[in-house]
Amino acid sequence: MTVAVVALPLALAFGVTSGLGAAAGLVTAVVAGAVAAVFGGSDVQVSGPTGAMTVVLVPVAQGYGARGVLMVGASSSATKCRSGTAGKPCT
């Protein structure tokens, strides 16, 4: 519950900061939470938005819009999956 109290306003702020709106931040938080719950590696794993992603996503959102943000997310997810299946840890 504590993670949700912190992560939800942070996700909303990231949506607004990126220029995509609070609704985009809310949808992203819900989808990311569902994916982490289904595919998470541990019952005690904590996942949520991080401030470091703002540095990456704001210029992408301003230059390429929502589709650019989606492509960055998809390509980073693909890289993580390839690294996981190759047996090489990716942090």
PyMOL Python script that loads the backbone (N, CA, C, O; Angstrom):
from pymol import cmd

cmd.read_pdbstr("""\
ATOM      1  N   MET A   1       0.821  -1.187   0.000  1.00  0.00           N
ATOM      2  CA  MET A   1       0.000   0.000   0.000  1.00  0.00           C
ATOM      3  C   MET A   1       0.868   1.255   0.000  1.00  0.00           C
ATOM      4  O   MET A   1       0.549   2.233  -0.677  1.00  0.00           O
ATOM      5  N   THR A   2       1.951   1.229   0.749  1.00  0.00           N
ATOM      6  CA  THR A   2       2.831   2.388   0.805  1.00  0.00           C
ATOM      7  C   THR A   2       3.415   2.699  -0.560  1.00  0.00           C
ATOM      8  O   THR A   2       3.544   3.866  -0.931  1.00  0.00           O
ATOM      9  N   VAL A   3       3.765   1.671  -1.305  1.00  0.00           N
ATOM     10  CA  VAL A   3       4.326   1.879  -2.643  1.00  0.00           C
ATOM     11  C   VAL A   3       3.301   2.564  -3.539  1.00  0.00           C
ATOM     12  O   VAL A   3       3.654   3.463  -4.302  1.00  0.00           O
ATOM     13  N   ALA A   4       2.049   2.157  -3.458  1.00  0.00           N
ATOM     14  CA  ALA A   4       0.998   2.757  -4.278  1.00  0.00           C
ATOM     15  C   ALA A   4       0.793   4.228  -3.935  1.00  0.00           C
ATOM     16  O   ALA A   4       0.569   5.050  -4.824  1.00  0.00           O
ATOM     17  N   VAL A   5       0.867   4.557  -2.656  1.00  0.00           N
ATOM     18  CA  VAL A   5       0.672   5.940  -2.222  1.00  0.00           C
ATOM     19  C   VAL A   5       1.767   6.839  -2.783  1.00  0.00           C
ATOM     20  O   VAL A   5       1.509   8.002  -3.093  1.00  0.00           O
ATOM     21  N   VAL A   6       2.965   6.326  -2.916  1.00  0.00           N
ATOM     22  CA  VAL A   6       4.083   7.108  -3.455  1.00  0.00           C
ATOM     23  C   VAL A   6       4.118   7.046  -4.975  1.00  0.00           C
ATOM     24  O   VAL A   6       4.358   8.059  -5.632  1.00  0.00           O
ATOM     25  N   ALA A   7       3.882   5.870  -5.536  1.00  0.00           N
ATOM     26  CA  ALA A   7       4.062   5.683  -6.977  1.00  0.00           C
ATOM     27  C   ALA A   7       2.980   6.350  -7.811  1.00  0.00           C
ATOM     28  O   ALA A   7       3.276   6.847  -8.898  1.00  0.00           O
ATOM     29  N   LEU A   8       1.752   6.377  -7.348  1.00  0.00           N
ATOM     30  CA  LEU A   8       0.678   6.940  -8.149  1.00  0.00           C
ATOM     31  C   LEU A   8       0.852   8.440  -8.399  1.00  0.00           C
ATOM     32  O   LEU A   8       0.774   8.861  -9.553  1.00  0.00           O
ATOM     33  N   PRO A   9       1.082   9.259  -7.379  1.00  0.00           N
ATOM     34  CA  PRO A   9       1.320  10.675  -7.662  1.00  0.00           C
ATOM     35  C   PRO A   9       2.583  10.904  -8.506  1.00  0.00           C
ATOM     36  O   PRO A   9       2.636  11.828  -9.319  1.00  0.00           O
ATOM     37  N   LEU A  10       3.582  10.064  -8.306  1.00  0.00           N
ATOM     38  CA  LEU A  10       4.802  10.192  -9.098  1.00  0.00           C
ATOM     39  C   LEU A  10       4.518   9.886 -10.564  1.00  0.00           C
ATOM     40  O   LEU A  10       5.009  10.588 -11.449  1.00  0.00           O
ATOM     41  N   ALA A  11       3.737   8.851 -10.828  1.00  0.00           N
ATOM     42  CA  ALA A  11       3.375   8.507 -12.204  1.00  0.00           C
ATOM     43  C   ALA A  11       2.549   9.624 -12.848  1.00  0.00           C
ATOM     44  O   ALA A  11       2.753   9.951 -14.017  1.00  0.00           O
ATOM     45  N   LEU A  12       1.628  10.204 -12.097  1.00  0.00           N
ATOM     46  CA  LEU A  12       0.846  11.333 -12.614  1.00  0.00           C
ATOM     47  C   LEU A  12       1.752  12.513 -12.948  1.00  0.00           C
ATOM     48  O   LEU A  12       1.591  13.156 -13.985  1.00  0.00           O
ATOM     49  N   ALA A  13       2.694  12.788 -12.069  1.00  0.00           N
ATOM     50  CA  ALA A  13       3.629  13.893 -12.311  1.00  0.00           C
ATOM     51  C   ALA A  13       4.492  13.634 -13.539  1.00  0.00           C
ATOM     52  O   ALA A  13       4.781  14.561 -14.297  1.00  0.00           O
ATOM     53  N   PHE A  14       4.906  12.389 -13.744  1.00  0.00           N
ATOM     54  CA  PHE A  14       5.705  12.071 -14.932  1.00  0.00           C
ATOM     55  C   PHE A  14       4.891  12.268 -16.202  1.00  0.00           C
ATOM     56  O   PHE A  14       5.423  12.737 -17.208  1.00  0.00           O
ATOM     57  N   GLY A  15       3.614  11.919 -16.172  1.00  0.00           N
ATOM     58  CA  GLY A  15       2.760  12.137 -17.333  1.00  0.00           C
ATOM     59  C   GLY A  15       2.642  13.610 -17.671  1.00  0.00           C
ATOM     60  O   GLY A  15       2.731  13.996 -18.837  1.00  0.00           O
ATOM     61  N   VAL A  16       2.442  14.431 -16.651  1.00  0.00           N
ATOM     62  CA  VAL A  16       2.331  15.872 -16.860  1.00  0.00           C
ATOM     63  C   VAL A  16       3.659  16.458 -17.321  1.00  0.00           C
ATOM     64  O   VAL A  16       3.696  17.271 -18.245  1.00  0.00           O
ATOM     65  N   THR A  17       4.749  16.046 -16.679  1.00  0.00           N
ATOM     66  CA  THR A  17       6.070  16.566 -17.020  1.00  0.00           C
ATOM     67  C   THR A  17       6.458  16.228 -18.450  1.00  0.00           C
ATOM     68  O   THR A  17       7.081  17.039 -19.136  1.00  0.00           O
ATOM     69  N   SER A  18       6.094  15.043 -18.899  1.00  0.00           N
ATOM     70  CA  SER A  18       6.463  14.637 -20.254  1.00  0.00           C
ATOM     71  C   SER A  18       5.621  15.330 -21.310  1.00  0.00           C
ATOM     72  O   SER A  18       5.938  15.266 -22.498  1.00  0.00           O
ATOM     73  N   GLY A  19       4.544  15.994 -20.886  1.00  0.00           N
ATOM     74  CA  GLY A  19       3.690  16.680 -21.841  1.00  0.00           C
ATOM     75  C   GLY A  19       2.574  15.804 -22.388  1.00  0.00           C
ATOM     76  O   GLY A  19       1.802  16.252 -23.236  1.00  0.00           O
ATOM     77  N   LEU A  20       2.473  14.576 -21.925  1.00  0.00           N
ATOM     78  CA  LEU A  20       1.438  13.666 -22.412  1.00  0.00           C
ATOM     79  C   LEU A  20       0.177  13.710 -21.564  1.00  0.00           C
ATOM     80  O   LEU A  20      -0.845  13.146 -21.956  1.00  0.00           O
ATOM     81  N   GLY A  21       0.225  14.359 -20.424  1.00  0.00           N
ATOM     82  CA  GLY A  21      -0.954  14.517 -19.584  1.00  0.00           C
ATOM     83  C   GLY A  21      -0.999  13.529 -18.430  1.00  0.00           C
ATOM     84  O   GLY A  21      -0.347  12.485 -18.447  1.00  0.00           O
ATOM     85  N   ALA A  22      -1.790  13.893 -17.425  1.00  0.00           N
ATOM     86  CA  ALA A  22      -1.909  13.062 -16.222  1.00  0.00           C
ATOM     87  C   ALA A  22      -2.547  11.712 -16.536  1.00  0.00           C
ATOM     88  O   ALA A  22      -2.212  10.706 -15.910  1.00  0.00           O
ATOM     89  N   ALA A  23      -3.463  11.686 -17.501  1.00  0.00           N
ATOM     90  CA  ALA A  23      -4.125  10.423 -17.861  1.00  0.00           C
ATOM     91  C   ALA A  23      -3.111   9.404 -18.379  1.00  0.00           C
ATOM     92  O   ALA A  23      -3.216   8.215 -18.079  1.00  0.00           O
ATOM     93  N   ALA A  24      -2.138   9.865 -19.148  1.00  0.00           N
ATOM     94  CA  ALA A  24      -1.106   8.952 -19.654  1.00  0.00           C
ATOM     95  C   ALA A  24      -0.281   8.391 -18.503  1.00  0.00           C
ATOM     96  O   ALA A  24       0.076   7.213 -18.511  1.00  0.00           O
ATOM     97  N   GLY A  25       0.020   9.220 -17.522  1.00  0.00           N
ATOM     98  CA  GLY A  25       0.755   8.746 -16.355  1.00  0.00           C
ATOM     99  C   GLY A  25      -0.043   7.732 -15.564  1.00  0.00           C
ATOM    100  O   GLY A  25       0.512   6.746 -15.079  1.00  0.00           O
ATOM    101  N   LEU A  26      -1.347   7.964 -15.426  1.00  0.00           N
ATOM    102  CA  LEU A  26      -2.210   7.038 -14.695  1.00  0.00           C
ATOM    103  C   LEU A  26      -2.318   5.697 -15.410  1.00  0.00           C
ATOM    104  O   LEU A  26      -2.191   4.647 -14.781  1.00  0.00           O
ATOM    105  N   VAL A  27      -2.549   5.727 -16.712  1.00  0.00           N
ATOM    106  CA  VAL A  27      -2.640   4.484 -17.487  1.00  0.00           C
ATOM    107  C   VAL A  27      -1.332   3.716 -17.414  1.00  0.00           C
ATOM    108  O   VAL A  27      -1.329   2.496 -17.249  1.00  0.00           O
ATOM    109  N   THR A  28      -0.226   4.426 -17.535  1.00  0.00           N
ATOM    110  CA  THR A  28       1.078   3.781 -17.474  1.00  0.00           C
ATOM    111  C   THR A  28       1.295   3.111 -16.121  1.00  0.00           C
ATOM    112  O   THR A  28       1.813   1.996 -16.057  1.00  0.00           O
ATOM    113  N   ALA A  29       0.905   3.778 -15.047  1.00  0.00           N
ATOM    114  CA  ALA A  29       1.071   3.200 -13.705  1.00  0.00           C
ATOM    115  C   ALA A  29       0.243   1.940 -13.539  1.00  0.00           C
ATOM    116  O   ALA A  29       0.712   0.964 -12.954  1.00  0.00           O
ATOM    117  N   VAL A  30      -0.981   1.946 -14.046  1.00  0.00           N
ATOM    118  CA  VAL A  30      -1.858   0.784 -13.901  1.00  0.00           C
ATOM    119  C   VAL A  30      -1.340  -0.384 -14.747  1.00  0.00           C
ATOM    120  O   VAL A  30      -1.268  -1.517 -14.269  1.00  0.00           O
ATOM    121  N   VAL A  31      -0.981  -0.107 -15.993  1.00  0.00           N
ATOM    122  CA  VAL A  31      -0.487  -1.170 -16.877  1.00  0.00           C
ATOM    123  C   VAL A  31       0.830  -1.729 -16.347  1.00  0.00           C
ATOM    124  O   VAL A  31       1.010  -2.946 -16.301  1.00  0.00           O
ATOM    125  N   ALA A  32       1.742  -0.862 -15.950  1.00  0.00           N
ATOM    126  CA  ALA A  32       3.031  -1.324 -15.432  1.00  0.00           C
ATOM    127  C   ALA A  32       2.851  -2.140 -14.159  1.00  0.00           C
ATOM    128  O   ALA A  32       3.543  -3.138 -13.959  1.00  0.00           O
ATOM    129  N   GLY A  33       1.934  -1.727 -13.304  1.00  0.00           N
ATOM    130  CA  GLY A  33       1.663  -2.492 -12.088  1.00  0.00           C
ATOM    131  C   GLY A  33       1.098  -3.862 -12.386  1.00  0.00           C
ATOM    132  O   GLY A  33       1.466  -4.842 -11.739  1.00  0.00           O
ATOM    133  N   ALA A  34       0.202  -3.939 -13.363  1.00  0.00           N
ATOM    134  CA  ALA A  34      -0.373  -5.231 -13.739  1.00  0.00           C
ATOM    135  C   ALA A  34       0.674  -6.149 -14.344  1.00  0.00           C
ATOM    136  O   ALA A  34       0.720  -7.337 -14.026  1.00  0.00           O
ATOM    137  N   VAL A  35       1.512  -5.609 -15.210  1.00  0.00           N
ATOM    138  CA  VAL A  35       2.572  -6.422 -15.827  1.00  0.00           C
ATOM    139  C   VAL A  35       3.558  -6.901 -14.764  1.00  0.00           C
ATOM    140  O   VAL A  35       3.977  -8.058 -14.787  1.00  0.00           O
ATOM    141  N   ALA A  36       3.929  -6.026 -13.840  1.00  0.00           N
ATOM    142  CA  ALA A  36       4.854  -6.420 -12.774  1.00  0.00           C
ATOM    143  C   ALA A  36       4.234  -7.480 -11.869  1.00  0.00           C
ATOM    144  O   ALA A  36       4.930  -8.370 -11.381  1.00  0.00           O
ATOM    145  N   ALA A  37       2.924  -7.383 -11.644  1.00  0.00           N
ATOM    146  CA  ALA A  37       2.263  -8.376 -10.797  1.00  0.00           C
ATOM    147  C   ALA A  37       2.211  -9.745 -11.471  1.00  0.00           C
ATOM    148  O   ALA A  37       2.383 -10.773 -10.816  1.00  0.00           O
ATOM    149  N   VAL A  38       1.976  -9.752 -12.767  1.00  0.00           N
ATOM    150  CA  VAL A  38       1.866 -11.023 -13.494  1.00  0.00           C
ATOM    151  C   VAL A  38       3.229 -11.649 -13.736  1.00  0.00           C
ATOM    152  O   VAL A  38       3.404 -12.853 -13.547  1.00  0.00           O
ATOM    153  N   PHE A  39       4.193 -10.842 -14.151  1.00  0.00           N
ATOM    154  CA  PHE A  39       5.496 -11.377 -14.543  1.00  0.00           C
ATOM    155  C   PHE A  39       6.597 -11.131 -13.524  1.00  0.00           C
ATOM    156  O   PHE A  39       7.758 -11.446 -13.787  1.00  0.00           O
ATOM    157  N   GLY A  40       6.257 -10.572 -12.361  1.00  0.00           N
ATOM    158  CA  GLY A  40       7.257 -10.267 -11.342  1.00  0.00           C
ATOM    159  C   GLY A  40       7.950 -11.516 -10.826  1.00  0.00           C
ATOM    160  O   GLY A  40       7.381 -12.607 -10.830  1.00  0.00           O
ATOM    161  N   GLY A  41       9.177 -11.339 -10.384  1.00  0.00           N
ATOM    162  CA  GLY A  41       9.971 -12.480  -9.965  1.00  0.00           C
ATOM    163  C   GLY A  41       9.813 -12.872  -8.508  1.00  0.00           C
ATOM    164  O   GLY A  41      10.260 -13.951  -8.118  1.00  0.00           O
ATOM    165  N   SER A  42       9.190 -12.029  -7.688  1.00  0.00           N
ATOM    166  CA  SER A  42       9.125 -12.304  -6.257  1.00  0.00           C
ATOM    167  C   SER A  42       7.881 -11.654  -5.666  1.00  0.00           C
ATOM    168  O   SER A  42       7.386 -10.652  -6.182  1.00  0.00           O
ATOM    169  N   ASP A  43       7.384 -12.229  -4.587  1.00  0.00           N
ATOM    170  CA  ASP A  43       6.229 -11.643  -3.905  1.00  0.00           C
ATOM    171  C   ASP A  43       6.572 -10.333  -3.218  1.00  0.00           C
ATOM    172  O   ASP A  43       5.680  -9.526  -2.956  1.00  0.00           O
ATOM    173  N   VAL A  44       7.825 -10.108  -2.925  1.00  0.00           N
ATOM    174  CA  VAL A  44       8.231  -8.897  -2.234  1.00  0.00           C
ATOM    175  C   VAL A  44       8.920  -7.893  -3.161  1.00  0.00           C
ATOM    176  O   VAL A  44       9.508  -6.917  -2.696  1.00  0.00           O
ATOM    177  N   GLN A  45       8.846  -8.129  -4.443  1.00  0.00           N
ATOM    178  CA  GLN A  45       9.456  -7.228  -5.412  1.00  0.00           C
ATOM    179  C   GLN A  45       8.658  -5.932  -5.479  1.00  0.00           C
ATOM    180  O   GLN A  45       7.428  -5.958  -5.527  1.00  0.00           O
ATOM    181  N   VAL A  46       9.349  -4.809  -5.481  1.00  0.00           N
ATOM    182  CA  VAL A  46       8.709  -3.511  -5.578  1.00  0.00           C
ATOM    183  C   VAL A  46       9.067  -2.918  -6.932  1.00  0.00           C
ATOM    184  O   VAL A  46      10.240  -2.854  -7.301  1.00  0.00           O
ATOM    185  N   SER A  47       8.058  -2.488  -7.663  1.00  0.00           N
ATOM    186  CA  SER A  47       8.314  -1.849  -8.950  1.00  0.00           C
ATOM    187  C   SER A  47       7.467  -0.595  -9.043  1.00  0.00           C
ATOM    188  O   SER A  47       6.382  -0.520  -8.467  1.00  0.00           O
ATOM    189  N   GLY A  48       7.961   0.369  -9.759  1.00  0.00           N
ATOM    190  CA  GLY A  48       7.226   1.619  -9.900  1.00  0.00           C
ATOM    191  C   GLY A  48       8.036   2.618 -10.699  1.00  0.00           C
ATOM    192  O   GLY A  48       9.134   2.306 -11.160  1.00  0.00           O
ATOM    193  N   PRO A  49       7.504   3.810 -10.864  1.00  0.00           N
ATOM    194  CA  PRO A  49       8.193   4.825 -11.658  1.00  0.00           C
ATOM    195  C   PRO A  49       9.457   5.317 -10.961  1.00  0.00           C
ATOM    196  O   PRO A  49       9.529   5.355  -9.733  1.00  0.00           O
ATOM    197  N   THR A  50      10.427   5.684 -11.747  1.00  0.00           N
ATOM    198  CA  THR A  50      11.674   6.224 -11.199  1.00  0.00           C
ATOM    199  C   THR A  50      11.962   7.582 -11.814  1.00  0.00           C
ATOM    200  O   THR A  50      11.644   7.834 -12.976  1.00  0.00           O
ATOM    201  N   GLY A  51      12.563   8.443 -11.028  1.00  0.00           N
ATOM    202  CA  GLY A  51      12.886   9.791 -11.491  1.00  0.00           C
ATOM    203  C   GLY A  51      13.875   9.824 -12.629  1.00  0.00           C
ATOM    204  O   GLY A  51      13.862  10.750 -13.439  1.00  0.00           O
ATOM    205  N   ALA A  52      14.728   8.829 -12.699  1.00  0.00           N
ATOM    206  CA  ALA A  52      15.732   8.805 -13.763  1.00  0.00           C
ATOM    207  C   ALA A  52      15.099   8.685 -15.148  1.00  0.00           C
ATOM    208  O   ALA A  52      15.676   9.149 -16.132  1.00  0.00           O
ATOM    209  N   MET A  53      13.929   8.073 -15.234  1.00  0.00           N
ATOM    210  CA  MET A  53      13.278   7.921 -16.534  1.00  0.00           C
ATOM    211  C   MET A  53      12.817   9.257 -17.109  1.00  0.00           C
ATOM    212  O   MET A  53      12.647   9.376 -18.322  1.00  0.00           O
ATOM    213  N   THR A  54      12.611  10.262 -16.264  1.00  0.00           N
ATOM    214  CA  THR A  54      12.187  11.570 -16.749  1.00  0.00           C
ATOM    215  C   THR A  54      13.216  12.153 -17.701  1.00  0.00           C
ATOM    216  O   THR A  54      12.860  12.764 -18.708  1.00  0.00           O
ATOM    217  N   VAL A  55      14.481  11.968 -17.388  1.00  0.00           N
ATOM    218  CA  VAL A  55      15.556  12.493 -18.223  1.00  0.00           C
ATOM    219  C   VAL A  55      15.502  11.879 -19.621  1.00  0.00           C
ATOM    220  O   VAL A  55      15.838  12.541 -20.603  1.00  0.00           O
ATOM    221  N   VAL A  56      15.088  10.635 -19.714  1.00  0.00           N
ATOM    222  CA  VAL A  56      15.006   9.946 -20.994  1.00  0.00           C
ATOM    223  C   VAL A  56      13.694  10.258 -21.712  1.00  0.00           C
ATOM    224  O   VAL A  56      13.694  10.529 -22.913  1.00  0.00           O
ATOM    225  N   LEU A  57      12.588  10.223 -20.991  1.00  0.00           N
ATOM    226  CA  LEU A  57      11.280  10.289 -21.635  1.00  0.00           C
ATOM    227  C   LEU A  57      10.822  11.686 -22.026  1.00  0.00           C
ATOM    228  O   LEU A  57      10.095  11.823 -23.011  1.00  0.00           O
ATOM    229  N   VAL A  58      11.209  12.718 -21.307  1.00  0.00           N
ATOM    230  CA  VAL A  58      10.752  14.064 -21.651  1.00  0.00           C
ATOM    231  C   VAL A  58      11.241  14.480 -23.038  1.00  0.00           C
ATOM    232  O   VAL A  58      10.424  14.932 -23.840  1.00  0.00           O
ATOM    233  N   PRO A  59      12.531  14.351 -23.364  1.00  0.00           N
ATOM    234  CA  PRO A  59      12.944  14.720 -24.731  1.00  0.00           C
ATOM    235  C   PRO A  59      12.307  13.847 -25.807  1.00  0.00           C
ATOM    236  O   PRO A  59      11.995  14.333 -26.894  1.00  0.00           O
ATOM    237  N   VAL A  60      12.114  12.567 -25.513  1.00  0.00           N
ATOM    238  CA  VAL A  60      11.473  11.672 -26.484  1.00  0.00           C
ATOM    239  C   VAL A  60      10.023  12.093 -26.700  1.00  0.00           C
ATOM    240  O   VAL A  60       9.556  12.146 -27.838  1.00  0.00           O
ATOM    241  N   ALA A  61       9.310  12.393 -25.616  1.00  0.00           N
ATOM    242  CA  ALA A  61       7.906  12.811 -25.732  1.00  0.00           C
ATOM    243  C   ALA A  61       7.784  14.127 -26.484  1.00  0.00           C
ATOM    244  O   ALA A  61       6.865  14.300 -27.285  1.00  0.00           O
ATOM    245  N   GLN A  62       8.692  15.050 -26.238  1.00  0.00           N
ATOM    246  CA  GLN A  62       8.632  16.341 -26.922  1.00  0.00           C
ATOM    247  C   GLN A  62       8.988  16.216 -28.400  1.00  0.00           C
ATOM    248  O   GLN A  62       8.412  16.906 -29.240  1.00  0.00           O
ATOM    249  N   GLY A  63       9.934  15.337 -28.716  1.00  0.00           N
ATOM    250  CA  GLY A  63      10.369  15.209 -30.106  1.00  0.00           C
ATOM    251  C   GLY A  63       9.516  14.270 -30.942  1.00  0.00           C
ATOM    252  O   GLY A  63       9.321  14.502 -32.135  1.00  0.00           O
ATOM    253  N   TYR A  64       9.002  13.202 -30.319  1.00  0.00           N
ATOM    254  CA  TYR A  64       8.313  12.165 -31.087  1.00  0.00           C
ATOM    255  C   TYR A  64       6.899  11.874 -30.612  1.00  0.00           C
ATOM    256  O   TYR A  64       6.186  11.106 -31.258  1.00  0.00           O
ATOM    257  N   GLY A  65       6.476  12.462 -29.506  1.00  0.00           N
ATOM    258  CA  GLY A  65       5.122  12.252 -29.010  1.00  0.00           C
ATOM    259  C   GLY A  65       4.956  10.910 -28.309  1.00  0.00           C
ATOM    260  O   GLY A  65       5.924  10.250 -27.930  1.00  0.00           O
ATOM    261  N   ALA A  66       3.682  10.532 -28.154  1.00  0.00           N
ATOM    262  CA  ALA A  66       3.357   9.308 -27.418  1.00  0.00           C
ATOM    263  C   ALA A  66       3.899   8.066 -28.119  1.00  0.00           C
ATOM    264  O   ALA A  66       4.290   7.107 -27.454  1.00  0.00           O
ATOM    265  N   ARG A  67       3.928   8.071 -29.436  1.00  0.00           N
ATOM    266  CA  ARG A  67       4.455   6.904 -30.166  1.00  0.00           C
ATOM    267  C   ARG A  67       5.944   6.697 -29.889  1.00  0.00           C
ATOM    268  O   ARG A  67       6.411   5.560 -29.815  1.00  0.00           O
ATOM    269  N   GLY A  68       6.675   7.773 -29.739  1.00  0.00           N
ATOM    270  CA  GLY A  68       8.093   7.666 -29.419  1.00  0.00           C
ATOM    271  C   GLY A  68       8.320   7.071 -28.048  1.00  0.00           C
ATOM    272  O   GLY A  68       9.217   6.251 -27.855  1.00  0.00           O
ATOM    273  N   VAL A  69       7.487   7.497 -27.080  1.00  0.00           N
ATOM    274  CA  VAL A  69       7.583   6.940 -25.729  1.00  0.00           C
ATOM    275  C   VAL A  69       7.251   5.452 -25.746  1.00  0.00           C
ATOM    276  O   VAL A  69       7.904   4.656 -25.072  1.00  0.00           O
ATOM    277  N   LEU A  70       6.235   5.083 -26.520  1.00  0.00           N
ATOM    278  CA  LEU A  70       5.872   3.674 -26.651  1.00  0.00           C
ATOM    279  C   LEU A  70       7.019   2.870 -27.262  1.00  0.00           C
ATOM    280  O   LEU A  70       7.298   1.758 -26.814  1.00  0.00           O
ATOM    281  N   MET A  71       7.676   3.410 -28.265  1.00  0.00           N
ATOM    282  CA  MET A  71       8.786   2.701 -28.908  1.00  0.00           C
ATOM    283  C   MET A  71       9.985   2.543 -27.956  1.00  0.00           C
ATOM    284  O   MET A  71      10.645   1.504 -27.953  1.00  0.00           O
ATOM    285  N   VAL A  72      10.258   3.573 -27.156  1.00  0.00           N
ATOM    286  CA  VAL A  72      11.347   3.474 -26.181  1.00  0.00           C
ATOM    287  C   VAL A  72      11.024   2.375 -25.167  1.00  0.00           C
ATOM    288  O   VAL A  72      11.893   1.574 -24.821  1.00  0.00           O
ATOM    289  N   GLY A  73       9.795   2.337 -24.699  1.00  0.00           N
ATOM    290  CA  GLY A  73       9.386   1.298 -23.755  1.00  0.00           C
ATOM    291  C   GLY A  73       9.452  -0.089 -24.355  1.00  0.00           C
ATOM    292  O   GLY A  73       9.919  -1.031 -23.715  1.00  0.00           O
ATOM    293  N   ALA A  74       8.982  -0.214 -25.592  1.00  0.00           N
ATOM    294  CA  ALA A  74       8.994  -1.520 -26.257  1.00  0.00           C
ATOM    295  C   ALA A  74      10.415  -2.002 -26.527  1.00  0.00           C
ATOM    296  O   ALA A  74      10.720  -3.179 -26.337  1.00  0.00           O
ATOM    297  N   SER A  75      11.279  -1.098 -26.966  1.00  0.00           N
ATOM    298  CA  SER A  75      12.655  -1.519 -27.254  1.00  0.00           C
ATOM    299  C   SER A  75      13.423  -1.856 -25.977  1.00  0.00           C
ATOM    300  O   SER A  75      14.246  -2.771 -25.976  1.00  0.00           O
ATOM    301  N   SER A  76      13.161  -1.123 -24.885  1.00  0.00           N
ATOM    302  CA  SER A  76      13.838  -1.468 -23.628  1.00  0.00           C
ATOM    303  C   SER A  76      13.323  -2.790 -23.081  1.00  0.00           C
ATOM    304  O   SER A  76      14.087  -3.568 -22.510  1.00  0.00           O
ATOM    305  N   SER A  77      12.030  -3.049 -23.251  1.00  0.00           N
ATOM    306  CA  SER A  77      11.474  -4.333 -22.813  1.00  0.00           C
ATOM    307  C   SER A  77      12.052  -5.485 -23.623  1.00  0.00           C
ATOM    308  O   SER A  77      12.369  -6.540 -23.073  1.00  0.00           O
ATOM    309  N   ALA A  78      12.188  -5.284 -24.921  1.00  0.00           N
ATOM    310  CA  ALA A  78      12.762  -6.325 -25.779  1.00  0.00           C
ATOM    311  C   ALA A  78      14.214  -6.609 -25.393  1.00  0.00           C
ATOM    312  O   ALA A  78      14.647  -7.761 -25.388  1.00  0.00           O
ATOM    313  N   THR A  79      14.952  -5.564 -25.073  1.00  0.00           N
ATOM    314  CA  THR A  79      16.346  -5.740 -24.659  1.00  0.00           C
ATOM    315  C   THR A  79      16.423  -6.538 -23.363  1.00  0.00           C
ATOM    316  O   THR A  79      17.265  -7.425 -23.223  1.00  0.00           O
ATOM    317  N   LYS A  80      15.539  -6.221 -22.411  1.00  0.00           N
ATOM    318  CA  LYS A  80      15.515  -6.960 -21.145  1.00  0.00           C
ATOM    319  C   LYS A  80      15.165  -8.430 -21.370  1.00  0.00           C
ATOM    320  O   LYS A  80      15.761  -9.316 -20.758  1.00  0.00           O
ATOM    321  N   CYS A  81      14.203  -8.681 -22.246  1.00  0.00           N
ATOM    322  CA  CYS A  81      13.812 -10.077 -22.526  1.00  0.00           C
ATOM    323  C   CYS A  81      14.937 -10.838 -23.199  1.00  0.00           C
ATOM    324  O   CYS A  81      15.190 -11.994 -22.859  1.00  0.00           O
ATOM    325  N   ARG A  82      15.619 -10.210 -24.149  1.00  0.00           N
ATOM    326  CA  ARG A  82      16.755 -10.869 -24.829  1.00  0.00           C
ATOM    327  C   ARG A  82      17.870 -11.151 -23.829  1.00  0.00           C
ATOM    328  O   ARG A  82      18.479 -12.221 -23.853  1.00  0.00           O
ATOM    329  N   SER A  83      18.130 -10.200 -22.963  1.00  0.00           N
ATOM    330  CA  SER A  83      19.177 -10.420 -21.966  1.00  0.00           C
ATOM    331  C   SER A  83      18.807 -11.539 -21.007  1.00  0.00           C
ATOM    332  O   SER A  83      19.662 -12.333 -20.615  1.00  0.00           O
ATOM    333  N   GLY A  84      17.542 -11.605 -20.630  1.00  0.00           N
ATOM    334  CA  GLY A  84      17.085 -12.646 -19.722  1.00  0.00           C
ATOM    335  C   GLY A  84      17.164 -14.023 -20.351  1.00  0.00           C
ATOM    336  O   GLY A  84      17.540 -14.984 -19.679  1.00  0.00           O
ATOM    337  N   THR A  85      16.823 -14.140 -21.611  1.00  0.00           N
ATOM    338  CA  THR A  85      16.854 -15.446 -22.263  1.00  0.00           C
ATOM    339  C   THR A  85      18.276 -15.859 -22.611  1.00  0.00           C
ATOM    340  O   THR A  85      18.554 -17.048 -22.766  1.00  0.00           O
ATOM    341  N   ALA A  86      19.175 -14.897 -22.735  1.00  0.00           N
ATOM    342  CA  ALA A  86      20.571 -15.206 -23.034  1.00  0.00           C
ATOM    343  C   ALA A  86      21.349 -15.578 -21.773  1.00  0.00           C
ATOM    344  O   ALA A  86      22.484 -16.048 -21.854  1.00  0.00           O
ATOM    345  N   GLY A  87      20.739 -15.365 -20.616  1.00  0.00           N
ATOM    346  CA  GLY A  87      21.390 -15.697 -19.356  1.00  0.00           C
ATOM    347  C   GLY A  87      22.356 -14.634 -18.866  1.00  0.00           C
ATOM    348  O   GLY A  87      23.125 -14.867 -17.933  1.00  0.00           O
ATOM    349  N   LYS A  88      22.317 -13.472 -19.491  1.00  0.00           N
ATOM    350  CA  LYS A  88      23.184 -12.369 -19.068  1.00  0.00           C
ATOM    351  C   LYS A  88      22.352 -11.374 -18.283  1.00  0.00           C
ATOM    352  O   LYS A  88      21.363 -10.859 -18.806  1.00  0.00           O
ATOM    353  N   PRO A  89      22.719 -11.092 -17.055  1.00  0.00           N
ATOM    354  CA  PRO A  89      21.926 -10.146 -16.263  1.00  0.00           C
ATOM    355  C   PRO A  89      22.028  -8.736 -16.818  1.00  0.00           C
ATOM    356  O   PRO A  89      23.094  -8.294 -17.245  1.00  0.00           O
ATOM    357  N   CYS A  90      20.921  -8.053 -16.803  1.00  0.00           N
ATOM    358  CA  CYS A  90      20.864  -6.671 -17.290  1.00  0.00           C
ATOM    359  C   CYS A  90      20.300  -5.820 -16.178  1.00  0.00           C
ATOM    360  O   CYS A  90      19.149  -6.012 -15.785  1.00  0.00           O
ATOM    361  N   THR A  91      21.078  -4.879 -15.656  1.00  0.00           N
ATOM    362  CA  THR A  91      20.582  -4.048 -14.563  1.00  0.00           C
ATOM    363  C   THR A  91      20.337  -2.653 -14.988  1.00  0.00           C
ATOM    364  O   THR A  91      19.916  -1.826 -14.179  1.00  0.00           O
TER     365      THR A  91
END
""", "prot")
cmd.dss("prot")
cmd.show_as("cartoon", "prot")
cmd.util.cbc("prot")
cmd.orient("prot")
